[in-house]
Amino acid sequence: MSQADDALRNNRVGPVMRSGEIADAVIEAAEMDNPDKEITVDDMNAYQRISADSELILTRESMELCLGRSFRMAELEINLSSFAGKIESGTERFRFYFTSTL
């Protein structure tokens, strides 16, 4: 990996989810909620690392559309193994971000 590739990877933020229904919905919702971003998914079998450069938003509305049912953002926390960056959580959305980048 080149130094430029390494710097870009260090600016990536987002959740690390246990594999399953919620992780699949997070992947789909991340694409919907961040249309201007390239979403990367590293499938590690037991977990999924979902990331984007500098900021990634997940909304309750998109999660509900992807799951086909009502969704409480607290369910995201239950399946969240880890995350990269800082996190803002609320009842309507989660935001993963960096305040500065490399």
N, C-alpha and C positions, 0 to 999 in steps of 0.2 A: 504494500500500500504506500503510495507517495505521501509526502508531507502535506500536500494540498488535500488529498483524500482523507487523511487522518484529521486535519483541522475541520473539514466539513462534517465528518462523523461526530466530532466532539460538540458540534452545534446542534445535534439532533436531540429532540425532546419527544416524550410520549410515554404511554403506559406499557408495562410488561404484564400481560394477562395470562391467567391459567387458561389452557386450551378448553374450548367448549362453546356453548351457545352465546354467552356474553362476549367472549373474545371475537367470535365471528361477526357479531353485531357491531362491535367496536371498530373492526376493520372497515366494514361497510359504511358505518356512520362517519368515520374519519374522512373517507372519500367525499361524502356528501357535505360535511360541515367545513371542509377545507379545500374547495374546488381549485384554488390557485396553487396548491401545494402538491409536491410529489410525496405520496405516502409510501413508506417502506415497511414491509412485514418480514421479519426474520422468524421463520417457523422452526421452533426448537422441540417439536412434538409435545412436550408437557406444557410448554408456554409459548406465547406469541409476543414478540417485541414489535410494537407498532410505533413508528416515529416519522417525524417531519423536521425540516430545518427550522429552528428558532421558536416556532409556536405551533401548537396543535390544539384545536377546540373539539369538544364532544358535547352535543346538546341532548337533552332528554327527548325532545321531539324526534330527532333522527334515530335515537336508540329505539324509541317506540315504533317508528316506521319499520326499522330493520327487524325487530323482534315480532312485530304483529300483535303487541299487547302493551298494556301500561307498564311503565318502568320508573322506578325510583332511582335517582343517581347514587344512593347509598349502596345499591346492588353492585355498582361498578367497583366500589371500595372493597367489597367482599371478595371479588375476583382479581383484584389488583395485587400482583406479587411484588411489584416494584415500579419505579418510573424514573425517567431521565429528565432533568431540568427542575424547575420549580413548579408548584401546582397551586391552582386556585380551585376550590371546589364549592359547589352550591347545589341548590335543588333543581336548577334549570340547565346548568352546564359545568363542565370541567375544562380548565385551561392549563395546558402544560407549556412552559415558556422559559426563555432565558432573558435576563435583563441586558446582557451584553454577549457578544459572540466573539469567537476567535477569528 
